[in-house]
């Protein structure tokens, strides 16, 4: 893939143009990385496990 850039009036790169497929793949990989980091953090804290329903409710509450 060849990157495309948007430049300002001085020729400095200020943005990148990506195909939507590449953008969506990047988002998926970032979400997976967030999940891995959250898992690693929870394992290192040695907290008591909670029911999945409670975990999902807490996650949704944080998103809103």
FENDAWO-V232788 format. One record per pair of residues at least 24 apart in sequence whose C-alpha atoms are under 10 Angstrom apart, sorted by the first residue. I is the first residue (numbers start at 1). J is the second residue. Records with the same first field share a line. If there is no record, write none. Layout:
# FENDAWO-V232788
I: J  J
This chain:
# FENDAWO-V232788
none
